[in-house]
Amino acid sequence: MPTYVYETIPSDGKTSPRRFELVQRMTDDPLRVDPETGEPVRRVVTGGIGLMTKDNADYGGGCSTPGVSGPCCGGVCGLN
């Protein structure tokens, strides 16, 4: 089961949000309130890893950005 990151949504601009992690099934609904405090929460989207394989890589298709030459733009193929 994945671990999701949540943060509280403070009711005033002075309080910092509190972040916490929760292990949930992918089919579970996201939390709406913090189980400890009852404050409203939102799920935080965190970074992951990208996997470049032979099947989805751009090996020399050129770059669609004008003025940039080569099969890759800035080292990230296929993302302009």
RASUL-V333715 format. One record per helix or strand of 3 or more residues. SS is the DSSP state (2 for helix, 1 for strand). FROM is the first residue (numbers start at 0). TO is the last residue. Records with the same first field share a line. If there is no record, write none. Layout:
SS: FROM-TO  FROM-TO
This chain:
1: 1-7  18-23  39-43
